[in-house]
């Protein structure tokens, strides 16, 4: 499940009042590595919070809510929904592979 973030489709949208500054970015391998490390570290923090509090549902809901709200603000509804659908598809594929 480490490939949930589709970096090839990464876009930088400003949260400023002027949303007309949308542009595609080509990420360098260094930038990709930085984003992968950030993702991995945040997943570790969420796993730690789950273990400490014993509330996987609460941690999942809080993380999902934060992600949904921020992604919607930066990328809009369609891209946010597509991202979450891609995440769910990744889990489903992972489960199908592990069952066989």
Secondary structure, DSSP 8 states (H G I E B T S, - for coil): -TT-S-GGG-EE---SS-----EE----HHHHHHHHHHHHHHHHHHHHHHHHH--HHHHHHHHHHHHHHHHHHHH-HHHHHHHHHHHHHHHHHHHHHHH-
